[in-house]
Amino acid sequence: MKRFLLVVLYIASYIIIALNVDSIPTCFYYLIVICVCKYLSKCFTQSIDLSSQKKEFRKRGVRLKPFPTLSLRGGLYTFTFALTSFLIQTHHNAQCTLMAFITASVIFPTMVNAVKMLYANDPYWLVAPGEEYSNPDGNIGLPNAISIIRIATAAVLPPMFIWASGEQYKTVCFIMLVGVIMTDWIDGHIARITRSVTKAGKYLDPLGDKVLFIPNGLAFIFILVTNQIISRNQLYLVAALVLLTIARDILFFIWFATMSKKYPKGVGAGLADKIRMVTISSWLIVTANVVSVGSFQQASIALSLVLTITMAFFSGVSIIADMYRLKKA
């Protein structure tokens, strides 16, 4: 019965999407984001045997829901996106915003559940280093919750920038991006003040940085290409340096994922990483202004080019510093 319902949902979804051609890229992007989020969550928690540890979970008061399969629920998500795109197809801003909200509302509980599963297997995931085990209820804490909100919001912003129409909506997208970037400082500041720097936070914070930069950076390049905002030579320079910076993040993430067992306490950011992230955040804000708000256009374009070069330089410096630091750890 479930398989039959799944087939019906997917067939109906693709028929509806086909009726509204403009929504296909947005629908598929958000569905891919959901699938990647759930796949990564399963990868991080696949070694945890829930059935054999239920009693231990109950003792700690950890409330967990098993991961839903991507089959039936995935079909429901697809159908929801398709129906949404069809019902409000003449309002692209509302269409994109609603699909973004649905996607973010899926990402947040999925990641919270993943962190709690890791905590259930290792109670020190949510305990500050040097302190005794003191988190029996499995509360992820405010700093980690802010990090997950940043990841969920950053992941859904690119289509909003690409398909935005109207000055007001573009300004809203710009403000949302600035707010997401500010949370990168807020969660760390709260964690240090409340002495709640955790192993989970050391993983979520750099993951949030990658999710913030990679999809939004690619979206900005796409907008620059399609709208011809800057000259061709400038575009080649920006695209090459941004892609090199993204490649650095992807390669380092793969390398660290394969070596993470050697660093059970996690790894904090070094000085070069912090300078690099400040530069990347500045580049995102300035470039978002170029592609959306458009105030001080010529000055913003010049500053964006300078920040692109600086960002690429510190990306090279930081990966060398990180490799050296981790080798000595």
C-alpha positions, -999 to +999 in steps of 0.1 A: +000+000+000+028+024+009+046+017-024+014+023-044+008+056-025+045+066-031+041+060-069+009+079-070+025+109-051+055+111-074+035+108-106+010+135-094+039+157-083+058+156-116+026+162-136+019+193-114+055+205-117+054+200-155+024+223-156+045+251-140+078+250-158+093+280-138+092+261-105+112+230-116+147+244-106+135+256-073+116+224-064+146+202-073+170+224-054+150+222-022+144+185-026+181+179-031+189+199+000+165+178+021+179+145+007+215+156+013+207+167+049+191+134+057+218+114+040+246+132+059+226+128+092+224+090+085+261+089+076+271+105+109+249+083+130+249+050+110+273+034+136+247+040+164+226+009+174+194+024+187+177-008+195+205-020+218+207+013+237+170+022+243+173+015+281+204+037+284+186+064+264+156+063+288+179+066+318+194+098+304+160+111+294+169+114+257+138+114+235+145+103+200+125+096+169+139+072+144+150+086+111+121+086+086+129+068+053+131+090+023+105+070+005+070+080+016+080+112+034+101+122+004+070+117-018+050+139+005+076+166+004+077+164-034+039+166-036+038+196-012+064+215-033+046+207-065+012+217-052+026+249-037+043+259-069+011+253-089-013+272-065+009+303-063+027+301-097+019+337-105+036+349-072+072+337-075+084+354-043+056+338-023+062+305-040+100+305-033+095+317+003+070+290+012+091+262-003+121+276+016+102+276+048+091+240+043+127+230+036+141+248+066+114+232+088+126+198+077+164+205+081+161+218+116+145+188+134+166+164+113+199+180+125+186+183+161+177+146+160+212+137+146+230+157+174+208+140+200+216+106+186+253+113+187+249+126+223+230+094+232+260+074+220+286+097+235+273+120+264+303+143+260+290+156+226+269+181+246+292+187+276+318+215+278+354+202+278+368+198+313+334+196+329+316+166+344+287+150+326+259+173+335+234+172+306+211+143+314+181+156+294+199+159+261+193+196+257+213+207+227+217+242+241+211+277+227+244+281+208+240+247+190+203+256+182+215+289+167+241+271+146+215+247+132+191+276+124+220+292+106+226+261+085+189+257+077+185+293+067+217+295+047+208+264+027+175+278+015+187+314+006+202+308-029+169+303-049+154+333-030+183+354-044+182+340-079+144+342-084+138+374-064+117+400-081+110+435-067+133+458-047+115+450-014+119+412-017+156+416-027+161+438+003+145+411+026+169+385+011+198+408+018+188+414+054+183+376+059+218+369+047+233+396+070+213+381+099+226+346+091+262+359+090+258+377+123+246+344+140+281+330+133+294+355+159+264+353+182+264+315+188+301+315+196+298+345+219+269+329+238+288+296+241+319+313+256+298+335+280+277+306+292+307+282+292+288+258+269+314+253+242+307+217+232+321+190+208+289+193+188+294+230+184+329+225+171+314+205+143+283+225+136+301+259+134+324+250+105+296+231+088+275+262+090+303+282+074+305+258+045+267+257+040+266+295+041+294+301+016+293+273-010+256+274-022+253+312-018+286+319-035+276+297-065+242+315-066+260+349-067+282+338-095+251+326-114+234+360-109+266+379-120+268+357-152+231+359-161+226+396-154+260+408-167+266+431-138+304+432-141+327+430-171+337+396-186+373+398-173+361+407-138+336+378-140+363+353-149+385+365-120+357+363-095+344+329-107+379+314-107+388+326-072+354+317-057+355+282-072+391+277-059+379+288-024+349+264-026+372+236-038+394+242-007+364+239+016+352+207-001+387+190-001+393+200+035+359+187+046+365+153+028+400+151+044+387+159+079+358+135+075+382+107+068+405+117+097+379+128+123+383+097+144+418+109+153+403+141+168+375+129+191+373+163+208+368+182+176+390+210+162+385+247+168+393+274+142+428+289+140+437+325+135+440+321+097+405+304+096+390+333+115+405+359+092+394+339+062+358+337+075+357+374+082+368+380+046+342+355+032+314+370+053+324+405+040+325+392+004+290+377+008+275+409+022+292+431-004+283+408-033+248+404-021+245+441-022+257+441-058+233+414-070+202+425-050+201+459-033+224+477-058+233+506-035+268+522-042+271+498-071+305+507-085+322+510-051+306+476-041+319+459-072+354+472-066+353+461-030+339+427-039+369+422-063+394+431-036+377+408-011+376+380-036+414+381-040+419+384-002+395+355+004+413+332-020+447+342-005+437+334+031+420+302+019+454+289+008+471+302+040+445+287+063+445+252+048+483+250+052+480+263+088+452+238+095+472+208+082+502+218+102+481+224+134+462+191+131+494+172+124+508+184+157+475+177+176 
